[in-house]
């Protein structure tokens, strides 16, 4: 049985539609650079979403938990092997994403006879100065983008665009860690709102005169935080601790959460 270029294109289209359907309602991850370090912000109900990869690398993702774990473990294995055989300075997000993970994901996505990864990941690297911070958003097709001040991964590229626009308009208003977390959470809610509206459109055929409830980002956040847990990972630029990474404690998140009760 022959497999034509048309068949391949159709298979790729169907794989994209399948993956995007699985990702659409997932919990986004938002990354923000600030003077004291790099933040990743998300909300989860069961599994953790934000992890340390190496001394200066942090990771969060959306997708199938098994695929997320595979990517996380592959990243950790590569980082520690690279740091041991070469040097810790050679362990960079650009090398990890561009040379290791992206080719593997792209190969799986382009092979119609192999199961693709239902996965989108955000890798962040802290630099000596804030201007050196880097974010790499890696897609299910192996393509990735590099950003410096902020980045996101969500259930769709349309939601990404809405979230990035919000960050772009407000990033200069950040004054401290609390304001950064607030912006990150609002950005997360923007991504979830887009997914909620998209699910409503897909789930039913709309009559021309049918009214649709228009939720706000605040309503989405109150609803989601009532059932989920805010998770914020921080890579601290200057810390006496051996590890730069830590998850923020409940009391550190309280000033943000209090607004949504």
C-alpha positions in Angstrom: 0.0 0.0 0.0 1.6 3.3 -1.1 1.7 6.4 1.0 1.5 9.6 -1.1 2.5 13.1 -0.1 -1.3 13.9 0.1 -1.8 11.1 2.6 1.1 12.4 4.6 -0.3 16.0 4.7 -3.7 14.6 5.7 -2.1 12.6 8.5 -0.3 15.6 9.8 -3.4 17.7 9.8 -5.4 15.0 11.6 -2.6 14.7 14.2 -2.6 18.4 14.8 -6.3 18.4 15.3 -6.2 15.5 17.6 -3.4 17.0 19.8 -5.0 20.5 19.9 -8.3 18.9 21.0 -6.5 17.1 23.8 -4.6 20.3 24.9 -7.4 22.8 24.6 -8.7 22.6 28.2 -5.4 22.1 29.9 -3.9 24.4 32.5 -1.5 27.0 30.9 1.9 27.9 32.2 3.1 31.6 32.4 6.8 32.7 32.7 7.9 36.1 33.8 11.4 37.6 34.4 11.9 40.0 37.2 14.9 41.5 38.9 15.1 38.9 41.7 14.7 35.9 39.3 12.4 34.0 37.0 8.8 32.9 37.9 6.7 30.2 36.4 3.0 30.5 37.3 0.2 27.9 36.9 -2.8 26.3 38.6 -3.2 22.6 39.2 -5.8 20.2 40.7 -3.8 17.0 41.0 -0.3 16.7 39.6 2.4 19.3 40.1 3.2 21.4 37.0 6.4 23.2 37.7 9.8 21.5 38.2 13.5 22.2 38.5 15.6 20.7 35.7 19.0 21.9 36.6 20.7 24.6 38.7 19.6 27.5 36.4 16.7 25.7 34.5 13.0 25.4 35.4 10.2 23.7 33.5 6.4 23.6 33.2 4.1 22.0 30.7 0.6 21.2 29.5 -0.5 17.9 28.0 -0.6 14.2 28.8 1.0 13.5 32.1 3.0 10.6 30.7 4.4 12.8 27.9 5.2 15.6 30.4 7.1 13.1 32.6 9.0 11.7 29.7 10.1 15.2 28.6 11.0 16.2 32.1 13.1 13.1 32.8 14.8 13.4 29.4 15.6 17.0 30.2 17.0 16.1 33.6 19.1 13.2 32.3 20.6 15.4 29.5 21.3 18.3 31.8 23.1 16.2 34.4 25.0 14.2 31.8 26.0 17.4 30.0 27.0 19.1 33.3 29.2 16.1 34.3 30.9 15.4 31.0 31.4 19.0 30.0 30.6 21.7 32.6 27.5 23.2 34.3 27.9 26.3 32.2 27.3 24.2 29.1 23.8 23.2 30.3 21.6 25.8 28.6 17.9 25.9 27.7 18.8 26.7 24.1 21.0 23.5 23.8 18.4 21.4 25.7 15.5 22.5 23.6 17.1 23.1 20.3 19.5 20.1 20.1 17.8 17.4 22.2 14.0 17.7 22.7 12.9 19.5 19.6 14.4 17.0 17.1 12.8 14.1 19.0 9.4 15.7 19.2 9.5 16.8 15.5 10.5 13.2 14.4 7.6 11.7 16.3 5.1 14.3 15.0 6.2 13.8 11.4 5.9 10.0 11.4 2.3 8.9 10.8 3.1 5.5 12.2 4.4 6.8 15.5 2.3 8.2 18.4 2.9 11.9 18.7 3.6 13.7 21.9 0.6 15.5 23.4 2.7 18.2 25.0 3.7 21.8 25.0 6.5 22.8 27.4 8.0 26.0 28.7 11.6 26.1 29.7 13.2 29.0 31.5 16.8 29.8 32.2 18.0 32.4 34.7 21.0 34.6 33.8 23.5 36.6 35.8 21.5 39.7 34.9 17.7 40.0 34.1 18.5 40.8 30.5 20.2 37.4 30.2 17.0 35.4 31.2 15.6 33.2 28.5 12.4 31.4 27.9 11.8 28.6 25.3 8.3 27.5 24.5 8.3 24.1 22.8 5.4 22.9 20.7 4.0 19.4 20.0 5.4 19.6 16.5 8.9 20.3 17.7 8.9 24.0 16.8 9.9 26.4 19.5 10.2 30.1 20.1 12.7 32.0 22.3 11.6 35.0 24.4 13.4 37.1 27.1 11.0 38.9 29.4 8.0 36.6 29.4 6.5 33.6 27.7 3.5 31.2 27.9 2.3 27.8 26.8 -1.5 27.1 26.7 -4.0 24.9 25.0 -3.9 26.7 21.7 -1.7 29.2 19.8 -4.7 31.6 19.7 -4.8 31.6 23.5 -1.0 32.1 23.5 -1.4 35.2 21.4 -4.0 36.7 23.8 -1.9 35.9 26.8 1.3 37.4 25.2 -0.6 40.6 24.3 -1.6 41.0 28.0 1.9 40.5 29.2 3.3 42.9 26.6 0.9 45.6 27.7 1.5 45.2 31.4 5.1 43.9 32.0 6.5 47.3 32.6 4.0 47.9 35.4 5.5 45.1 37.6 7.0 46.5 40.8 7.6 43.5 42.9 7.1 39.7 43.1 3.5 40.0 44.2 2.6 42.2 41.2 4.4 39.7 38.9 2.4 36.8 40.3 -0.8 38.8 39.9 0.0 39.5 36.3 1.0 35.8 35.8 -2.3 34.6 37.3 -4.4 37.1 35.2 -2.5 35.9 32.1 -3.2 32.3 33.1 -6.9 33.2 33.5 -6.9 34.8 30.0 -5.7 31.5 28.6 -8.4 29.5 30.4 -11.1 32.0 29.4 -10.2 31.5 25.7 -10.3 27.7 26.2 -13.7 27.9 27.9 -15.2 30.0 25.1 -13.7 27.7 22.5 -15.1 24.7 24.2 -18.6 26.3 24.2 -18.4 27.0 20.5 -17.3 23.5 19.7 -19.7 21.8 22.1 -22.9 23.0 20.5 -24.3 24.6 17.4 -25.2 28.2 18.1 -28.5 29.8 17.0 -28.2 33.3 15.7 -30.2 34.7 18.5 -28.9 32.4 21.3 -27.3 34.2 24.1 -24.0 33.0 25.5 -22.8 33.8 29.0 -19.8 36.0 28.9 -17.5 35.2 31.7 -14.7 37.5 32.9 -11.1 36.6 33.8 -11.9 37.3 37.4 -14.9 34.9 37.4 -12.7 32.2 35.7 -10.0 32.7 38.4 -12.4 32.5 41.3 -14.0 29.3 39.9 -10.6 27.6 39.1 -8.9 28.6 42.4 -11.9 27.3 44.3 -11.0 23.8 43.0 -7.4 24.1 42.2 -4.1 25.3 43.7 -1.9 28.2 42.6 1.6 27.0 42.0 4.5 29.3 41.6 8.1 28.2 41.0 10.9 30.7 41.5 14.5 30.6 40.3 16.3 33.2 42.6 19.1 35.1 41.0 21.0 35.8 44.2 20.4 33.3 47.1 22.6 31.9 49.8 20.9 28.5 49.3 22.6 25.9 47.2 19.6 25.5 45.0 18.2 28.5 43.2 14.8 26.9 42.7 11.9 26.7 45.1 8.2 26.6 45.1 6.6 29.6 46.9 4.9 28.8 50.2 1.2 29.3 50.8 1.8 32.4 53.0 3.8 34.0 50.1 0.8 33.5 47.8 -1.8 34.7 50.2 -1.7 38.4 49.1 -2.7 37.2 45.6 -5.2 34.6 46.5 -7.1 36.9 48.8 -8.4 38.8 45.9 -10.2 35.8 44.5 -12.1 34.6 47.5 
